[in-house]
Amino acid sequence: MTRLSYLIKMIEERREYLYNIISNLSEGPGCYQYLDRTDKIIYVGKAKNLKRRVSSYFNKDQKSAKTRVLVSKIWDIKYIVVATEQDALLLENNLIKKYKPRYNVLLKDDKTYPSICITKEEFPRIFKTRNIDRKGGTYYGPYSNVYALNTILDLIKEIYPIRTCHFPITSDTINNKKNKVCLEYHIKNCLAPCTGLQSKEEYNSNIEEIREILKGNIGELNRKLKGEMMQLATELRFEEAQALKIKYDALENFRNKSEVVSQVLHNIDVFSIADDNDSAFINYLHITNGCINQAFTFEYKKRLDESPEDLLVLGILEMRERYKSKSKEIIIPFPIELELENITFTIPQRGDKKTLLELSEINVKQYKLDRLKQVEKLNPEQKAVRIMKELQDAMHLPKLPIRIECFDNSNISGTDAVAGCVVFDKTKPNKKEYRTYNIKTVEGPDDYASMKEVVRRRYSRIIQEEGQLPDLIITDGGKGQMEVVREIIDDELHLNIPIAGLAKDNHHKTNELLYGFPPIVIGLKSDSLSFKLLAQIQDEVHRFAISFHRNKRSKRQIKSELDNIKGIGQKTKEALLKHFKSVARLKKATEEEIISVVGKSKAKTLMTLLIEK
């Protein structure tokens, strides 16, 4: 048996084996796992109907290329039947975390964001950390806004004298008097629980209040403090009441500075999503007592063609588990297939909840923009690809417009008619490839005929020399200019190059992009990077053509004055014009000034002829 026939036989046996598994799958909810030839799990999924969902991967008309690649690597299928769809979701989430399959979305957990840790010690410590060890403490965060984290720690330090030392403090070490008070005690930052000067009950009572602050329950904590404060006042224990009042005022001041949404909103989660071809960004807000207690945005790296709905479901499960959320209401931007026991999903249309959703959407869009800027700073070429992809998608081009060429004419009433061509490679000007053209076959001010001549000359030569053709041609003008370019490119030279036109408004600013025959306006936002690139190209070709036209006019004017003077060559002429800037200034110059530039002999000849003229 040849190797080829052996491989064909293996593939047929594998297909038969997989179809046999699929035919016996349950039609109830569950999780499925795809394994490769080495029995490694490469994908985990969940389904309301296992049989229907798994069968869909093996359809012959599967359009997704990424899914086809996944299917080609499946050699075995395992599955787990569960009671409800919610159970399937939770199981899928746990299996993905456990096995980290290659083709599942990858949560990019940015470990640069810090959290606040309360250690699991007899006398707990509180500190900022980027290292998570669940066995050693309880973690609050991560905080994407480090300033907010430091503000909370400063508040805690201000009103709670919690120890900062790393000594192992236990009841035994206190009873055996192994510790001595330190400087922190003397400057009143710590009440020395290590020596028994502060009781374990009092210390841990402070820790419990700090936990409430970190959970966002400041309002509830302050109501409790106010009640205790009033009780102490009625008992004439004014010094103790004053100590509580200082704590109460500090917490109330901090609470008033927090972003208050609505006093009636309490214990609500808010989620929004923004995605692109490669990643999805999900923002999570937690609202407690009308204030934003937690705000965090995270990124999923896509593997297959996951929908925003599926990714949002994963994000909700991940964030609620990470932040131990017990919210009974979740605000989302669109319907999703997720049911959680005793939890209401809300898609707000107006009011405070709509404002909350909009705030979340602003956060996620800003995060996405910031991430793109970071990536593009490290890899500038990625920004260029994104801009070209924007143009390709907007115009439905057959390929990325890596090389763009743009033309413009310049003349004054038909005199000194010229044209310029600028070339942009990967969104950057390639000045070595810029070309200028003197119009040879057109009499008078005929822009259309001039454009025909230039386009014909340029691309006939490129064809003859087997040079590089552009992926997109742009004319500095509207429908008329596009049509004359099309006549040369399509009808005469039989080239297949997309042609676009750029029109300007009354203020001579790039106004719209035209494309297609008949041309239509392509809707690009004026603040988009792709539109800014087009405006840059149009300004550059206009500058280039105008500069060449001015130079040609100047040379013609200079020629009439100086070129016929015997004994004045090109270098002398250039030296004179460089020094005096114009023929008019040269005529007004003294003989001494001219001698200093060209010498006595030439100066005398020049002075004589200039006086005659």
VEXMIPA-181209 format. One record per residue (C-alpha): residue number from 1; residue in three letters; x, y, z. Coordinates in steps of 0.2 Angstrom, whole numbers, plus 5000, padded with zeros to 4 digits. Example, Ala and Ser with C-alpha at 12.3 -4.5 7.8 and 13.67 -1.06 7.14 Angstrom:
BEGIN
1,ala,5062,4978,5039
2,ser,5068,4995,5036
END
This chain:
BEGIN
1,met,5000,5000,5000
2,thr,5007,5017,4995
3,arg,5008,5031,5008
4,leu,4995,5041,4999
5,ser,4982,5027,4999
6,tyr,4986,5024,5017
7,leu,4983,5042,5021
8,ile,4967,5042,5011
9,lys,4961,5026,5021
10,met,4965,5034,5037
11,ile,4955,5050,5033
12,glu,4940,5039,5028
13,glu,4941,5029,5044
14,arg,4942,5045,5054
15,arg,4927,5053,5045
16,glu,4917,5037,5048
17,tyr,4922,5036,5066
18,leu,4918,5054,5069
19,tyr,4901,5053,5060
20,asn,4897,5038,5071
21,ile,4900,5048,5087
22,ile,4889,5063,5080
23,ser,4875,5051,5076
24,asn,4874,5045,5094
25,leu,4875,5062,5102
26,ser,4861,5068,5114
27,glu,4850,5082,5108
28,gly,4850,5090,5126
29,pro,4862,5103,5133
30,gly,4881,5099,5136
31,cys,4899,5102,5132
32,tyr,4909,5094,5118
33,gln,4928,5093,5117
34,tyr,4938,5091,5100
35,leu,4954,5081,5101
36,asp,4969,5080,5089
37,arg,4979,5065,5084
38,thr,4989,5065,5100
39,asp,4973,5065,5111
40,lys,4976,5084,5115
41,ile,4960,5094,5118
42,ile,4961,5108,5105
43,tyr,4943,5115,5107
44,val,4929,5115,5120
45,gly,4912,5121,5116
46,lys,4894,5121,5124
47,ala,4877,5118,5116
48,lys,4859,5119,5120
49,asn,4857,5104,5108
50,leu,4873,5094,5107
51,lys,4870,5084,5091
52,arg,4864,5099,5081
53,arg,4879,5110,5086
54,val,4892,5097,5083
55,ser,4885,5092,5067
56,ser,4886,5110,5061
57,tyr,4905,5110,5061
58,phe,4905,5096,5048
59,asn,4894,5103,5035
60,lys,4901,5103,5018
61,asp,4896,5121,5015
62,gln,4906,5128,5030
63,lys,4911,5145,5025
64,ser,4923,5150,5039
65,ala,4941,5146,5034
66,lys,4946,5145,5052
67,thr,4933,5133,5056
68,arg,4938,5122,5042
69,val,4956,5121,5048
70,leu,4949,5116,5066
71,val,4939,5102,5058
72,ser,4953,5096,5048
73,lys,4963,5093,5065
74,ile,4949,5084,5074
75,trp,4952,5065,5077
76,asp,4941,5062,5092
77,ile,4926,5069,5100
78,lys,4921,5068,5119
79,tyr,4906,5076,5127
80,ile,4897,5078,5144
81,val,4878,5079,5145
82,val,4872,5091,5158
83,ala,4855,5096,5165
84,thr,4853,5114,5159
85,glu,4861,5126,5147
86,gln,4868,5136,5162
87,asp,4877,5121,5168
88,ala,4884,5119,5151
89,leu,4890,5137,5151
90,leu,4899,5135,5168
91,leu,4907,5118,5163
92,glu,4913,5125,5147
93,asn,4921,5140,5156
94,asn,4930,5128,5168
95,leu,4936,5117,5155
96,ile,4943,5131,5144
97,lys,4953,5137,5160
98,lys,4959,5120,5164
99,tyr,4965,5114,5146
100,lys,4968,5131,5137
101,pro,4963,5123,5120
102,arg,4972,5131,5105
103,tyr,4956,5136,5096
104,asn,4946,5143,5110
105,val,4946,5162,5113
106,leu,4961,5167,5124
107,leu,4958,5179,5139
108,lys,4973,5191,5138
109,asp,4975,5194,5157
110,asp,4986,5209,5158
111,lys,4996,5205,5174
112,thr,5003,5223,5174
113,tyr,4987,5228,5183
114,pro,4988,5228,5202
115,ser,4976,5222,5215
116,ile,4974,5225,5234
117,cys,4977,5210,5245
118,ile,4971,5206,5262
119,thr,4982,5192,5269
120,lys,4974,5177,5278
121,glu,4984,5179,5294
122,glu,4979,5181,5312
123,phe,4983,5200,5310
124,pro,4980,5203,5291
125,arg,4991,5215,5281
126,ile,4985,5225,5267
127,phe,4995,5230,5252
128,lys,4996,5232,5233
129,thr,5002,5218,5222
130,arg,5003,5211,5205
131,asn,5006,5193,5210
132,ile,4990,5183,5214
133,asp,4991,5169,5226
134,arg,4973,5164,5232
135,lys,4979,5153,5246
136,gly,4988,5167,5254
137,gly,4975,5181,5254
138,thr,4959,5188,5247
139,tyr,4961,5200,5232
140,tyr,4951,5215,5226
141,gly,4954,5220,5209
142,pro,4963,5221,5197
143,tyr,4962,5240,5195
144,ser,4965,5246,5178
145,asn,4966,5264,5186
146,val,4981,5263,5197
147,tyr,4977,5281,5203
148,ala,4960,5275,5210
149,leu,4969,5260,5219
150,asn,4981,5272,5227
151,thr,4967,5283,5232
152,ile,4958,5269,5241
153,leu,4974,5263,5250
154,asp,4978,5281,5256
155,leu,4960,5282,5263
156,ile,4963,5266,5272
157,lys,4979,5272,5279
158,glu,4972,5288,5284
159,ile,4958,5281,5295
160,tyr,4964,5263,5300
161,pro,4980,5260,5309
162,ile,4984,5244,5300
163,arg,5001,5236,5302
164,thr,5014,5237,5288
165,cys,5027,5225,5295
166,his,5030,5208,5288
167,phe,5033,5199,5305
168,pro,5023,5184,5309
169,ile,5011,5190,5322
170,thr,5001,5177,5332
171,ser,4993,5175,5349
172,asp,5008,5165,5354
173,thr,5021,5178,5349
174,ile,5011,5191,5358
175,asn,5009,5181,5374
176,asn,5028,5177,5374
177,lys,5032,5195,5371
178,lys,5043,5191,5357
179,asn,5040,5208,5348
180,lys,5043,5226,5353
181,val,5035,5242,5347
182,cys,5042,5250,5331
183,leu,5043,5268,5324
184,glu,5026,5266,5316
185,tyr,5018,5265,5333
186,his,5027,5280,5339
187,ile,5021,5290,5324
188,lys,5003,5283,5327
189,asn,5002,5274,5311
190,cys,5000,5257,5320
191,leu,4992,5253,5337
192,ala,5005,5239,5340
193,pro,4994,5223,5340
194,cys,5011,5214,5340
195,thr,5013,5218,5358
196,gly,4995,5217,5363
197,leu,4992,5236,5364
198,gln,4978,5233,5352
199,ser,4967,5218,5354
200,lys,4964,5205,5340
201,glu,4945,5209,5341
202,glu,4948,5228,5338
203,tyr,4961,5225,5324
204,asn,4950,5212,5314
205,ser,4935,5224,5317
206,asn,4945,5237,5307
207,ile,4949,5224,5294
208,glu,4931,5219,5291
209,glu,4926,5238,5289
210,ile,4941,5239,5276
211,arg,4933,5224,5267
212,glu,4917,5233,5265
213,ile,4926,5248,5258
214,leu,4934,5238,5245
215,lys,4917,5230,5241
216,gly,4910,5247,5238
217,asn,4898,5246,5253
218,ile,4904,5263,5260
219,gly,4886,5270,5261
220,glu,4881,5255,5272
221,leu,4897,5256,5282
222,asn,4894,5275,5286
223,arg,4876,5272,5291
224,lys,4883,5259,5304
225,leu,4896,5271,5310
226,lys,4883,5285,5311
227,gly,4872,5274,5322
228,glu,4887,5270,5333
229,met,4892,5288,5334
230,met,4875,5294,5340
231,gln,4874,5280,5353
232,leu,4891,5285,5360
233,ala,4885,5303,5361
234,thr,4869,5299,5370
235,glu,4880,5290,5383
236,leu,4891,5306,5384
237,arg,4906,5296,5377
238,phe,4911,5311,5367
239,glu,4930,5307,5363
240,glu,4925,5290,5356
241,ala,4911,5298,5346
242,gln,4923,5311,5339
243,ala,4935,5297,5334
244,leu,4921,5289,5324
245,lys,4915,5306,5317
246,ile,4933,5308,5309
247,lys,4932,5291,5301
248,tyr,4914,5295,5295
249,asp,4919,5312,5288
250,ala,4934,5304,5278
251,leu,4923,5290,5271
252,glu,4909,5302,5266
253,asn,4921,5314,5258
254,phe,4929,5299,5248
255,arg,4911,5293,5243
256,asn,4906,5311,5237
257,lys,4921,5311,5226
258,ser,4917,5294,5218
259,glu,4907,5294,5202
260,val,4889,5294,5207
261,val,4877,5288,5194
262,ser,4861,5287,5203
263,gln,4857,5285,5222
264,val,4843,5272,5218
265,leu,4854,5260,5208
266,his,4862,5247,5219
267,asn,4872,5230,5216
268,ile,4871,5230,5197
269,asp,4883,5224,5184
270,val,4886,5232,5167
271,phe,4894,5225,5152
272,ser,4898,5231,5134
273,ile,4909,5225,5120
274,ala,4919,5231,5105
275,asp,4928,5220,5093
276,asp,4938,5219,5078
277,asn,4945,5205,5067
278,asp,4957,5198,5080
279,ser,4951,5203,5097
280,ala,4936,5208,5107
281,phe,4937,5220,5122
282,ile,4924,5219,5136
283,asn,4921,5232,5149
284,tyr,4914,5228,5166
285,leu,4906,5240,5178
286,his,4900,5236,5195
287,ile,4888,5248,5204
288,thr,4885,5249,5222
289,asn,4874,5262,5231
290,gly,4874,5273,5216
291,cys,4893,5273,5213
292,ile,4904,5264,5202
293,asn,4914,5253,5213
294,gln,4923,5243,5200
295,ala,4928,5246,5182
296,phe,4939,5235,5172
297,thr,4941,5231,5153
298,phe,4949,5215,5147
299,glu,4953,5207,5130
300,tyr,4949,5191,5122
301,lys,4960,5185,5108
302,lys,4949,5177,5094
303,arg,4953,5160,5087
304,leu,4938,5156,5077
305,asp,4924,5167,5070
306,glu,4916,5170,5087
307,ser,4901,5181,5088
308,pro,4900,5197,5099
309,glu,4886,5188,5108
310,asp,4896,5172,5112
311,leu,4911,5182,5118
312,leu,4900,5193,5129
313,val,4893,5178,5137
314,leu,4911,5171,5141
315,gly,4915,5189,5148
316,ile,4900,5189,5159
317,leu,4904,5172,5167
318,glu,4923,5177,5169
319,met,4921,5194,5177
320,arg,4907,5188,5189
321,glu,4917,5174,5195
322,arg,4933,5184,5196
323,tyr,4925,5198,5206
324,lys,4913,5187,5216
325,ser,4898,5197,5210
326,lys,4882,5193,5218
327,ser,4872,5206,5207
328,lys,4854,5201,5203
329,glu,4853,5213,5188
330,ile,4865,5213,5173
331,ile,4864,5227,5160
332,ile,4870,5222,5142
333,pro,4869,5231,5125
334,phe,4860,5217,5115
335,pro,4851,5200,5118
336,ile,4862,5185,5122
337,glu,4858,5167,5125
338,leu,4862,5166,5143
339,glu,4851,5162,5158
340,leu,4857,5163,5176
341,glu,4846,5158,5191
342,asn,4837,5173,5199
343,ile,4846,5186,5188
344,thr,4838,5199,5177
345,phe,4846,5204,5160
346,thr,4842,5222,5155
347,ile,4844,5231,5138
348,pro,4840,5249,5143
349,gln,4832,5261,5131
350,arg,4832,5277,5142
351,gly,4835,5283,5159
352,asp,4850,5280,5172
353,lys,4853,5263,5166
354,lys,4855,5268,5148
355,thr,4867,5281,5155
356,leu,4877,5268,5163
357,leu,4878,5257,5148
358,glu,4884,5272,5137
359,leu,4897,5275,5150
360,ser,4903,5257,5149
361,glu,4903,5259,5130
362,ile,4914,5274,5131
363,asn,4926,5265,5142
364,val,4927,5250,5131
365,lys,4930,5260,5115
366,gln,4943,5271,5123
367,tyr,4952,5255,5129
368,lys,4952,5247,5112
369,leu,4959,5263,5105
370,asp,4973,5264,5118
371,arg,4977,5246,5115
372,leu,4978,5249,5096
373,lys,4990,5264,5099
374,gln,5001,5253,5110
375,val,5002,5240,5097
376,glu,5005,5252,5083
377,lys,5019,5261,5093
378,leu,5028,5244,5094
379,asn,5024,5239,5077
380,pro,5021,5254,5065
381,glu,5017,5243,5050
382,gln,5002,5236,5059
383,lys,4994,5253,5058
384,ala,4998,5255,5040
385,val,4989,5238,5037
386,arg,4974,5244,5047
387,ile,4972,5259,5036
388,met,4974,5250,5020
389,lys,4961,5237,5026
390,glu,4949,5251,5030
391,leu,4951,5258,5012
392,gln,4949,5240,5005
393,asp,4933,5237,5015
394,ala,4926,5254,5011
395,met,4929,5252,4992
396,his,4927,5233,4991
397,leu,4944,5232,4983
398,pro,4951,5215,4977
399,lys,4967,5217,4987
400,leu,4975,5229,4999
401,pro,4980,5246,4991
402,ile,4998,5244,4996
403,arg,5004,5255,4982
404,ile,4994,5270,4978
405,glu,4997,5283,4964
406,cys,4989,5300,4962
407,phe,4989,5312,4948
408,asp,4987,5331,4946
409,asn,4988,5344,4932
410,ser,4995,5362,4934
411,asn,4995,5376,4921
412,ile,4990,5395,4920
413,ser,4978,5397,4905
414,gly,4986,5383,4896
415,thr,5004,5389,4897
416,asp,5018,5379,4905
417,ala,5006,5364,4907
418,val,5013,5351,4918
419,ala,5007,5336,4928
420,gly,5014,5327,4944
421,cys,5012,5309,4950
422,val,5015,5305,4968
423,val,5017,5287,4975
424,phe,5013,5280,4992
425,asp,5019,5263,4997
426,lys,5011,5256,5013
427,thr,5003,5273,5017
428,lys,5020,5282,5016
429,pro,5026,5294,5002
430,asn,5039,5286,4991
431,lys,5048,5301,4985
432,lys,5060,5292,4974
433,glu,5045,5286,4964
434,tyr,5038,5303,4961
435,arg,5037,5309,4943
436,thr,5034,5325,4934
437,tyr,5028,5327,4916
438,asn,5029,5341,4904
439,ile,5013,5341,4893
440,lys,5018,5339,4875
441,thr,5003,5335,4864
442,val,4990,5347,4872
443,glu,4987,5365,4866
444,gly,4978,5377,4878
445,pro,4970,5373,4895
446,asp,4963,5355,4893
447,asp,4964,5346,4909
448,tyr,4956,5330,4903
449,ala,4967,5329,4888
450,ser,4982,5332,4898
451,met,4977,5319,4911
452,lys,4975,5306,4896
453,glu,4993,5310,4890
454,val,5001,5308,4907
455,val,4992,5292,4912
456,arg,4996,5284,4894
457,arg,5014,5289,4895
458,arg,5016,5283,4913
459,tyr,5008,5266,4912
460,ser,5014,5262,4894
461,arg,5032,5264,4900
462,ile,5029,5254,4916
463,ile,5022,5240,4905
464,gln,5036,5241,4893
465,glu,5049,5241,4907
466,glu,5039,5227,4917
467,gly,5039,5239,4932
468,gln,5027,5239,4947
469,leu,5009,5244,4943
470,pro,4999,5252,4957
471,asp,4985,5244,4967
472,leu,4975,5260,4966
473,ile,4975,5275,4955
474,ile,4968,5291,4962
475,thr,4964,5307,4952
476,asp,4964,5324,4960
477,gly,4947,5328,4953
478,gly,4929,5321,4951
479,lys,4920,5311,4939
480,gly,4927,5318,4923
481,gln,4945,5315,4928
482,met,4940,5297,4933
483,glu,4932,5294,4916
484,val,4947,5299,4906
485,val,4959,5289,4917
486,arg,4947,5274,4914
487,glu,4947,5276,4895
488,ile,4966,5274,4895
489,ile,4968,5261,4909
490,asp,4953,5250,4904
491,asp,4950,5253,4886
492,glu,4967,5257,4879
493,leu,4980,5248,4890
494,his,4968,5234,4896
495,leu,4974,5235,4913
496,asn,4963,5230,4928
497,ile,4968,5244,4941
498,pro,4954,5252,4953
499,ile,4952,5270,4950
500,ala,4946,5283,4962
501,gly,4943,5302,4963
502,leu,4945,5315,4976
503,ala,4934,5330,4976
504,lys,4937,5346,4986
505,asp,4924,5358,4994
506,asn,4923,5377,4992
507,his,4937,5379,5005
508,his,4949,5368,4995
509,lys,4948,5354,5008
510,thr,4947,5336,5003
511,asn,4928,5333,5004
512,glu,4923,5316,4997
513,leu,4930,5300,4989
514,leu,4922,5294,4973
515,tyr,4924,5276,4967
516,gly,4916,5265,4954
517,phe,4908,5268,4936
518,pro,4897,5276,4937
519,pro,4906,5284,4952
520,ile,4897,5285,4969
521,val,4902,5293,4985
522,ile,4911,5282,4998
523,gly,4906,5286,5015
524,leu,4922,5288,5025
525,lys,4922,5297,5041
526,ser,4932,5313,5040
527,asp,4941,5309,5056
528,ser,4946,5291,5051
529,leu,4964,5287,5047
530,ser,4960,5281,5030
531,phe,4951,5298,5025
532,lys,4966,5307,5033
533,leu,4978,5297,5022
534,leu,4968,5302,5006
535,ala,4968,5320,5011
536,gln,4987,5319,5013
537,ile,4989,5311,4996
538,gln,4979,5324,4988
539,asp,4988,5338,4997
540,glu,5005,5330,4992
541,val,5001,5328,4974
542,his,4994,5346,4973
543,arg,5010,5353,4981
544,phe,5021,5342,4970
545,ala,5013,5348,4954
546,ile,5012,5366,4959
547,ser,5030,5366,4964
548,phe,5035,5359,4947
549,his,5025,5371,4938
550,arg,5032,5386,4947
551,asn,5050,5380,4944
552,lys,5046,5378,4925
553,arg,5039,5396,4925
554,ser,5054,5403,4934
555,lys,5066,5394,4922
556,arg,5057,5401,4907
557,gln,5057,5419,4914
558,ile,5075,5418,4919
559,lys,5079,5411,4902
560,ser,5073,5426,4893
561,glu,5083,5438,4904
562,leu,5100,5429,4907
563,asp,5102,5414,4895
564,asn,5106,5424,4880
565,ile,5120,5434,4888
566,lys,5137,5428,4881
567,gly,5149,5422,4894
568,ile,5136,5419,4907
569,gly,5134,5400,4909
570,gln,5122,5389,4919
571,lys,5133,5389,4935
572,thr,5135,5408,4935
573,lys,5117,5410,4932
574,glu,5113,5399,4947
575,ala,5125,5408,4958
576,leu,5118,5425,4954
577,leu,5100,5419,4957
578,lys,5105,5410,4973
579,his,5112,5427,4979
580,phe,5100,5440,4973
581,lys,5085,5428,4972
582,ser,5077,5436,4956
583,val,5083,5445,4940
584,ala,5073,5461,4947
585,arg,5085,5462,4962
586,leu,5100,5458,4951
587,lys,5096,5474,4940
588,lys,5096,5485,4956
589,ala,5112,5478,4963
590,thr,5128,5488,4963
591,glu,5144,5483,4953
592,glu,5153,5479,4969
593,glu,5139,5467,4974
594,ile,5139,5458,4958
595,ile,5158,5457,4958
596,ser,5158,5448,4975
597,val,5147,5434,4967
598,val,5154,5432,4949
599,gly,5171,5441,4948
600,lys,5176,5458,4940
601,ser,5176,5452,4921
602,lys,5159,5444,4921
603,ala,5152,5458,4932
604,lys,5157,5471,4919
605,thr,5149,5462,4905
606,leu,5133,5458,4915
607,met,5131,5477,4921
608,thr,5133,5483,4903
609,leu,5120,5471,4896
610,leu,5107,5474,4911
611,ile,5109,5493,4909
612,glu,5105,5491,4890
613,lys,5089,5480,4894
END
